[in-house]
Amino acid sequence: MNKKVCVVGLGYIGLPTAAVLANKGFFVHGVDVNEKAINLINNGQVHIYEPDLEDIVKRVVSEGNFSADLIPDNADVFILSVPTPFKDNHKPDLAFVESATKAIIPYIEPGNIIILESTSPVGTTEKITDWILHERPDLNIDENSPNQIYISHCPERVLPGKILKELIENDRIVGGINKKSTIKTAEFYNKFVEGKVLQTNARTAELSKLTENSFRDVNIAYANELSMICDDLNIDVWELISLANHHPRVNILKPGPGVGGHCIAVDPWFIVDAAPENSKLIHTARKVNDSKPHYIIEKVVEIAKNIPNPTIACLGLAFKANIDDLRESPAVEIVKELASIFEQNMFVAEPHIKELPKALKDFKIELTDTVAAIKKADIIVLLVDHDYFKELDTDLFLMKKLIDTRGIFYSNDYDKNLISI
């Protein structure tokens, strides 16, 4: 049995993965460059929010099944779970993957399994193989060799807020650099995954995750485009979608202020970069979703023209409801641009964070209580559909201009102060 696992990258996916493995009886050595996070973890605490995560980390650390450090250690299985962002020109940035790979190279031994879980462009698993074999010519991927190692890609496919559950219950796709790598890696996942472990090759596994997120992106783009069309035509998009979805073969998604997060807002660009001539629909969807924050900003500016010295309150900064994750959040982009326009008249309410992110700290923005922000504002921009916001007393919004980008306050009754978009 592969008893020791080294997880490199203890972020939103790596830390829950490490905790789940330790909870299943594996000895887990976690690695991260964030020394503060390392210290918290070794003290049984966490630096990110995910329901029930801290309880599990506290238990597995106290039981001796999980520890964290700045450097890797020998293990039977190495899991790379590091960011894969894109550069300013939307080209994939594999610097974190390369750095993580080179960090584990001195610790790899024959028979080890190396798994890339980071969502990556097609061909990344092959790059990892080249990096390892270039620096360790004593190792190889030749089947039946005594010095063989096994290298695969197994993309995560979990929903923030339900990660601990979905890491175990969801089906997984495993694609090895060769058939033996696929089999060995699938055997490892079958030890703790209750869903199906589907076997393929590395390139197909890489594209499968990109495809899943691009599918979502394209469908969200359709909803966002509809919302802008409805705004032009003075039609409530939420009522329109509700009616259209009564068709037995129609299921339009919900529009919003854009698309954020570490997956849907990023992964389609990897496909566009790899096959630009044949990814026209995916590329267009990306442009539609990236344009939505600017449409919201223009709407706020338009309304503000009729209000002397207007005060703006933005509700929500996270990229989706009920989490504290701000990565690629369109809400942050919207707040940043509005703050540059309205300067000292900006208030932000985000119940899941305690301080503004670095991207907003250079602006005169006040992070404040939700009710206080609403009371101070002339214009309210609802950007995230947190449950907390849904429970607000609607009387708070009387005599306020409200731009609802999430349909929380949708009603069939016409309200000249409510703009649903």
NUVO-709635 format. One record per residue (C-alpha): x, y, z. Coordinates in Angstrom, 2 decimals, m for minus. Each point is the difference from the previous one (the first is absolute). Last residue first. Layout:
<<X, Y, Z>>,
...
END
This chain:
<<m28.94, 42.53, m14.93>>,
<<m2.87, 0.73, 2.33>>,
<<m0.45, 3.75, 0.46>>,
<<m2.14, 0.97, 2.96>>,
<<m0.94, 3.64, 0.65>>,
<<m2.83, 0.06, m2.56>>,
<<m1.60, m3.02, 1.63>>,
<<m2.35, m2.04, m2.16>>,
<<m1.54, m2.96, 1.80>>,
<<1.03, m3.36, m1.46>>,
<<2.75, m0.09, 2.61>>,
<<3.74, m0.61, 0.00>>,
<<1.65, 1.03, 3.24>>,
<<2.69, m2.65, 0.01>>,
<<0.42, 0.08, m3.78>>,
<<3.80, m0.12, 0.09>>,
<<1.04, 3.28, m1.66>>,
<<m2.41, 2.11, 2.06>>,
<<0.55, 3.69, m0.65>>,
<<m1.89, 1.83, 2.73>>,
<<m0.72, 3.73, 0.06>>,
<<m1.15, 0.79, 3.52>>,
<<m3.31, 1.52, 1.10>>,
<<m0.89, m3.23, 1.81>>,
<<2.92, m2.41, 0.06>>,
<<0.05, m0.57, 3.75>>,
<<m3.68, m0.95, m0.23>>,
<<1.20, m3.21, m1.68>>,
<<1.08, m1.34, 3.39>>,
<<3.12, m2.04, m0.76>>,
<<m0.24, m3.79, m0.06>>,
<<1.18, m0.35, m3.59>>,
<<3.13, 1.99, 0.86>>,
<<1.09, m2.55, 2.59>>,
<<m0.67, m2.84, m2.43>>,
<<2.73, 1.52, m2.17>>,
<<m1.17, 0.87, m3.51>>,
<<3.06, 2.04, m1.03>>,
<<0.15, 3.32, m1.89>>,
<<m2.84, 2.11, 1.42>>,
<<0.69, 3.59, m1.05>>,
<<m1.68, 2.55, 2.28>>,
<<m0.32, 3.62, m1.07>>,
<<m0.80, 2.84, 2.41>>,
<<1.98, m1.64, 2.76>>,
<<0.47, 0.69, 3.71>>,
<<m2.88, m2.23, 1.14>>,
<<1.17, m2.84, m2.23>>,
<<3.55, 0.12, 1.33>>,
<<m1.23, 0.03, 3.61>>,
<<m2.20, m3.02, m0.65>>,
<<2.88, m1.93, m1.57>>,
<<2.63, 0.82, 2.63>>,
<<3.04, 1.73, m1.41>>,
<<3.00, m0.22, m2.25>>,
<<0.68, 3.66, m0.83>>,
<<1.63, 0.72, m3.33>>,
<<2.44, 2.82, m0.61>>,
<<2.16, m1.97, m2.43>>,
<<3.51, m1.42, 0.42>>,
<<m1.34, m2.96, 1.98>>,
<<m2.23, m1.31, m2.78>>,
<<2.31, m2.47, m1.79>>,
<<1.50, m1.08, 3.35>>,
<<m3.30, m1.44, 1.13>>,
<<m2.12, 1.94, 2.50>>,
<<m0.10, m1.26, 3.55>>,
<<m2.13, m2.29, 2.15>>,
<<m1.57, m2.17, m2.70>>,
<<m3.19, m2.09, m0.26>>,
<<m2.54, 2.75, 0.73>>,
<<1.02, 2.09, m3.03>>,
<<m1.37, 3.55, 0.14>>,
<<1.70, 2.73, m2.00>>,
<<m0.41, 3.77, 0.26>>,
<<1.15, 2.54, m2.57>>,
<<m0.48, 3.77, 0.11>>,
<<3.63, 1.01, 0.45>>,
<<1.08, m0.62, m3.61>>,
<<m3.06, m0.24, m2.27>>,
<<1.80, m0.89, m3.23>>,
<<3.07, m1.89, 1.27>>,
<<m2.20, m1.71, 2.57>>,
<<m2.38, m1.09, m2.76>>,
<<2.87, m1.69, m1.84>>,
<<1.21, m1.87, 3.07>>,
<<m3.53, m0.99, 1.04>>,
<<m0.72, m1.46, m3.44>>,
<<3.26, m1.96, m0.13>>,
<<m0.57, m1.36, 3.50>>,
<<m3.53, m1.07, m0.96>>,
<<1.36, m1.70, m3.14>>,
<<1.88, m2.38, 2.31>>,
<<3.16, m1.46, m1.54>>,
<<0.79, m1.53, 3.41>>,
<<m2.09, 1.53, 2.79>>,
<<m0.73, m3.16, 2.01>>,
<<m1.83, 0.73, 3.26>>,
<<m2.97, m2.28, m0.68>>,
<<m3.79, 0.27, 0.29>>,
<<m0.82, 0.95, m3.59>>,
<<2.47, 0.25, m2.86>>,
<<3.02, 2.05, m1.09>>,
<<0.20, 1.66, 3.39>>,
<<m0.27, 3.80, 0.26>>,
<<m3.56, 0.56, 1.20>>,
<<m2.38, 2.95, 0.38>>,
<<1.25, 3.19, m1.61>>,
<<m1.11, 3.27, 1.56>>,
<<0.30, 3.22, m2.04>>,
<<m0.43, 3.59, 1.21>>,
<<m1.06, 2.59, m2.56>>,
<<1.32, 3.57, 0.00>>,
<<m3.19, 1.40, m1.61>>,
<<m2.13, m2.83, m1.47>>,
<<m1.12, 0.04, m3.65>>,
<<3.39, m0.93, m1.43>>,
<<0.22, m2.87, 2.48>>,
<<m2.43, m2.11, m2.04>>,
<<2.23, 0.06, m3.08>>,
<<3.16, m0.64, 2.05>>,
<<m1.62, m3.04, 1.59>>,
<<m1.06, m1.36, m3.39>>,
<<3.48, 0.57, m1.43>>,
<<1.48, m2.00, 2.87>>,
<<m2.44, m2.87, m0.60>>,
<<0.92, m0.12, m3.70>>,
<<3.67, 0.05, 0.93>>,
<<m0.52, m3.02, 2.27>>,
<<m1.77, m1.83, m2.88>>,
<<2.80, 0.37, m2.55>>,
<<2.08, m2.91, 1.33>>,
<<m3.03, m2.27, m0.32>>,
<<m0.58, 0.98, m3.62>>,
<<3.71, m0.25, m0.85>>,
<<0.28, m3.47, 1.51>>,
<<m3.09, m1.12, m1.90>>,
<<1.55, 1.28, m3.23>>,
<<3.16, m2.04, 0.59>>,
<<m1.97, m3.17, 0.72>>,
<<m2.05, 0.53, m3.18>>,
<<3.08, 0.66, m2.12>>,
<<2.03, m2.96, 1.27>>,
<<1.19, m1.45, m3.31>>,
<<2.46, 2.62, m1.17>>,
<<1.41, 0.65, 3.46>>,
<<0.80, m3.65, 0.84>>,
<<2.41, m0.14, 2.97>>,
<<m0.43, 3.60, 1.14>>,
<<m3.78, m0.16, m0.32>>,
<<m0.03, m3.27, 1.95>>,
<<2.11, 1.48, 2.81>>,
<<m2.17, 3.13, m0.07>>,
<<m3.01, m2.17, 0.84>>,
<<1.71, m0.90, 3.30>>,
<<0.21, 3.45, 1.57>>,
<<m3.41, 1.48, 0.85>>,
<<m1.56, m3.43, 0.48>>,
<<2.79, m1.34, 2.21>>,
<<1.58, 2.18, 2.70>>,
<<m3.11, 2.02, 0.64>>,
<<m1.85, 2.71, m1.84>>,
<<m2.62, 0.57, m2.68>>,
<<m1.81, 3.26, m0.64>>,
<<m2.53, 2.13, 1.90>>,
<<m2.57, m2.81, m0.10>>,
<<m2.25, m1.96, m2.30>>,
<<m1.77, m3.19, 1.11>>,
<<0.10, m3.10, m2.17>>,
<<m2.49, m0.79, m2.76>>,
<<m1.48, m3.49, 0.20>>,
<<m2.12, m0.69, m3.07>>,
<<m1.16, m3.49, m1.04>>,
<<m3.28, m0.21, 1.93>>,
<<m0.89, 3.66, m0.66>>,
<<m0.79, 1.50, 3.39>>,
<<3.52, 1.42, m0.13>>,
<<m1.17, 2.73, m2.38>>,
<<m2.38, 1.42, 2.63>>,
<<2.60, 0.16, 2.74>>,
<<2.55, 1.39, m2.44>>,
<<m2.32, 2.84, m1.03>>,
<<m1.02, 0.78, 3.57>>,
<<3.65, 0.24, 1.01>>,
<<0.88, 2.07, m3.06>>,
<<m2.54, 2.70, 0.79>>,
<<m0.74, 1.68, m3.35>>,
<<0.77, 3.64, m0.86>>,
<<1.38, m0.86, m3.48>>,
<<3.57, 1.13, 0.65>>,
<<0.00, m1.59, 3.46>>,
<<m1.39, m3.20, m1.50>>,
<<2.84, m0.12, m2.54>>,
<<2.52, 0.49, 2.82>>,
<<m1.55, m2.82, 2.03>>,
<<m0.14, m2.25, m3.07>>,
<<3.74, 0.47, m0.54>>,
<<0.62, m0.99, 3.60>>,
<<m2.15, m3.13, m0.38>>,
<<1.78, m1.01, m3.21>>,
<<3.36, 0.72, 1.62>>,
<<m0.98, m2.28, 2.90>>,
<<m0.54, m2.79, m2.52>>,
<<3.36, 0.54, m1.64>>,
<<1.79, 0.16, 3.35>>,
<<m1.63, m3.18, 1.28>>,
<<1.05, m1.94, m3.08>>,
<<3.45, 1.57, 0.28>>,
<<0.27, m1.37, 3.53>>,
<<m0.77, m3.55, m1.02>>,
<<2.18, 0.23, m3.10>>,
<<3.04, 1.22, 1.91>>,
<<m0.43, m2.92, 2.38>>,
<<m0.29, m2.50, m2.86>>,
<<2.92, 1.58, m1.87>>,
<<2.49, m1.03, 2.68>>,
<<m1.47, m3.49, 0.30>>,
<<0.17, m0.43, m3.77>>,
<<3.66, 1.02, m0.02>>,
<<0.88, m2.31, 2.89>>,
<<m1.61, m3.17, m1.33>>,
<<m3.30, m1.54, 1.14>>,
<<m1.39, m1.73, 3.09>>,
<<m3.19, 0.90, 1.87>>,
<<0.04, m0.35, 3.78>>,
<<m3.68, m0.32, 0.91>>,
<<m1.17, 1.63, 3.21>>,
<<0.90, m1.25, 3.47>>,
<<3.52, 1.41, m0.11>>,
<<2.37, m1.04, 2.83>>,
<<1.89, m3.13, m1.05>>,
<<m1.27, 0.21, m3.58>>,
<<2.15, 3.09, m0.43>>,
<<3.20, m2.02, 0.49>>,
<<m1.07, m2.81, m2.32>>,
<<m0.80, 2.60, m2.67>>,
<<3.55, 1.33, 0.29>>,
<<1.51, m3.45, m0.54>>,
<<m2.25, m0.75, m2.96>>,
<<0.60, 3.34, m1.71>>,
<<3.75, m0.23, 0.53>>,
<<0.00, m3.49, m1.48>>,
<<m1.85, 1.25, m3.09>>,
<<2.39, 2.85, m0.74>>,
<<0.29, 3.68, 0.93>>,
<<m3.05, m0.74, 2.08>>,
<<m3.49, 1.40, m0.12>>,
<<m2.31, m0.30, 2.99>>,
<<m3.50, 1.48, m0.04>>,
<<m1.83, 0.08, 3.32>>,
<<m3.66, m0.61, 0.86>>,
<<m1.23, 2.07, 2.94>>,
<<m0.68, m1.48, 3.44>>,
<<3.32, 0.35, 1.81>>,
<<1.31, 3.36, m1.13>>,
<<m3.65, 1.05, m0.29>>,
<<m0.69, m0.17, 3.72>>,
<<3.08, 1.89, 1.11>>,
<<m0.42, 2.56, m2.79>>,
<<m3.62, 0.95, 0.61>>,
<<0.36, 3.72, 0.70>>,
<<2.16, 0.46, m3.07>>,
<<m1.20, m2.48, m2.65>>,
<<2.29, m2.85, m1.02>>,
<<1.50, m1.26, m3.24>>,
<<3.69, m0.61, 0.73>>,
<<2.00, m1.10, m3.01>>,
<<1.81, m3.35, 0.07>>,
<<3.15, 0.13, m2.13>>,
<<2.49, m2.81, 0.11>>,
<<3.64, m0.99, 0.51>>,
<<1.20, m3.43, 1.09>>,
<<3.67, m0.68, 0.75>>,
<<2.08, m2.86, m1.38>>,
<<3.46, m0.78, 1.37>>,
<<m0.46, m3.79, 0.06>>,
<<m1.19, 0.19, m3.63>>,
<<m3.19, m1.95, m0.77>>,
<<m1.49, 2.89, m2.00>>,
<<2.45, 2.73, m0.91>>,
<<m0.82, 3.23, 1.83>>,
<<3.58, 0.69, 1.07>>,
<<2.17, 0.92, 2.99>>,
<<3.81, 0.14, 0.20>>,
<<m0.07, 2.87, m2.47>>,
<<m1.39, 2.17, 2.81>>,
<<0.28, 3.64, m1.03>>,
<<m1.19, m0.50, m3.59>>,
<<m2.34, m2.81, 1.07>>,
<<m1.89, 2.27, 2.39>>,
<<m0.31, 3.01, m2.30>>,
<<m1.00, m2.20, m2.96>>,
<<m2.72, m1.77, 2.00>>,
<<m1.34, 3.32, 1.26>>,
<<m0.13, 1.25, m3.59>>,
<<m1.97, m3.11, m1.03>>,
<<m2.48, 0.71, 2.79>>,
<<m0.31, 3.56, m1.35>>,
<<m0.88, m1.14, m3.53>>,
<<m3.55, 1.35, m0.08>>,
<<m0.22, 3.09, 2.18>>,
<<m0.39, m0.50, 3.75>>,
<<m2.50, m0.31, 2.84>>,
<<2.24, m0.89, 2.92>>,
<<m0.34, m3.64, 1.07>>,
<<3.38, m1.13, m1.35>>,
<<0.79, m3.41, 1.43>>,
<<3.42, m1.56, 0.56>>,
<<m0.03, m3.67, 1.02>>,
<<3.19, m1.46, 1.45>>,
<<1.30, m3.42, m1.01>>,
<<3.60, 1.16, m0.36>>,
<<0.73, 2.92, 2.36>>,
<<m0.88, 3.69, m0.16>>,
<<1.40, 2.22, 2.77>>,
<<2.49, 2.04, m2.04>>,
<<m2.71, 0.73, m2.63>>,
<<m2.58, 1.32, 2.50>>,
<<0.97, 3.70, m0.19>>,
<<0.53, m0.19, m3.77>>,
<<m3.62, m1.02, m0.47>>,
<<m1.32, 2.73, 2.29>>,
<<2.03, 2.67, m1.83>>,
<<m1.15, m1.26, m3.40>>,
<<m3.64, m0.04, 1.09>>,
<<0.30, 3.48, 1.51>>,
<<1.63, 1.41, m3.14>>,
<<m2.58, m1.55, m2.33>>,
<<m1.55, 3.30, m1.10>>,
<<m2.48, m0.59, m2.81>>,
<<m0.21, 2.80, m2.59>>,
<<m2.89, 2.42, 0.51>>,
<<2.16, 2.96, m1.13>>,
<<0.24, 1.29, 3.57>>,
<<1.18, m3.45, 1.15>>,
<<m2.24, m2.91, 0.93>>,
<<m0.35, m1.73, 3.33>>,
<<0.88, m3.62, 0.85>>,
<<0.00, m0.08, 3.80>>,
<<1.49, m2.96, 1.91>>,
<<m1.31, m3.45, 0.84>>,
<<2.85, m2.39, m0.80>>,
<<m0.57, m3.40, 1.62>>,
<<2.98, m2.22, 0.79>>,
<<m0.60, m3.65, 0.91>>,
<<2.27, m2.45, 1.80>>,
<<1.72, 2.74, 1.96>>,
<<3.36, 1.59, 0.70>>,
<<m0.25, 3.55, 1.29>>,
<<m0.89, 3.38, m1.41>>,
<<1.09, 3.41, 1.34>>,
<<m1.88, 2.83, 1.71>>,
<<m1.66, m2.36, 2.44>>,
<<m3.36, m1.46, 0.96>>,
<<m1.09, m2.92, 2.15>>,
<<m2.84, m2.48, m0.28>>,
<<m0.59, m3.49, 1.42>>,
<<1.31, 0.77, 3.50>>,
<<m3.36, m0.36, 1.76>>,
<<0.09, 3.66, 1.06>>,
<<0.57, 1.04, m3.62>>,
<<m2.82, m2.26, m1.18>>,
<<m2.43, 1.47, 2.56>>,
<<0.78, 3.68, m0.48>>,
<<m0.06, m0.38, m3.77>>,
<<m3.40, m1.70, 0.16>>,
<<m1.55, 2.71, 2.17>>,
<<1.58, 2.75, m2.10>>,
<<m1.50, m1.38, m3.20>>,
<<m3.58, m0.28, 1.29>>,
<<m1.29, 2.60, m2.51>>,
<<2.80, 1.51, m2.09>>,
<<1.73, 3.22, 1.00>>,
<<3.69, 0.54, m0.60>>,
<<2.97, 0.44, 2.35>>,
<<m0.67, m3.10, 2.08>>,
<<0.67, m1.05, 3.60>>,
<<1.35, m3.16, 1.63>>,
<<3.20, 1.66, 1.23>>,
<<1.97, m1.66, m2.79>>,
<<m2.51, 1.53, m2.39>>,
<<0.43, 3.51, 1.42>>,
<<3.78, m0.20, m0.19>>,
<<m0.06, m1.19, m3.60>>,
<<m2.47, 2.73, m0.97>>,
<<2.27, 2.66, 1.45>>,
<<2.97, m1.51, m1.84>>,
<<m1.75, 0.29, m3.37>>,
<<2.26, m1.87, m2.45>>,
<<m2.04, m3.19, 0.46>>,
<<0.59, m3.69, 0.64>>,
<<m2.19, m2.58, 1.70>>,
<<1.33, m3.35, 1.22>>,
<<m2.89, m2.44, 0.29>>,
<<m0.03, m3.37, 1.72>>,
<<m3.01, m1.77, m1.47>>,
<<m2.81, m1.23, 2.25>>,
<<m3.11, 1.29, m1.73>>,
<<0.01, 3.19, 2.10>>,
<<3.53, 0.67, m1.21>>,
<<m1.21, m0.31, m3.59>>,
<<m2.96, 2.31, 0.63>>,
<<2.20, 2.59, 1.72>>,
<<2.57, m0.02, m2.81>>,
<<m2.73, 0.43, m2.60>>,
<<m1.62, 2.80, 2.04>>,
<<3.41, 1.74, 0.17>>,
<<0.84, m0.47, m3.67>>,
<<m3.29, 1.29, m1.38>>,
<<m0.44, 3.47, 1.54>>,
<<3.72, 0.34, 0.68>>,
<<2.55, m2.39, 1.44>>,
<<2.30, m0.43, m3.00>>,
<<2.23, m3.06, m0.20>>,
<<m1.67, m3.08, 1.50>>,
<<2.44, m2.74, 1.02>>,
<<m1.76, m3.30, 0.62>>,
<<1.20, m2.84, 2.21>>,
<<m1.88, m3.30, 0.27>>,
<<m0.08, m1.19, m3.59>>,
<<m1.14, m3.55, 0.78>>,
END
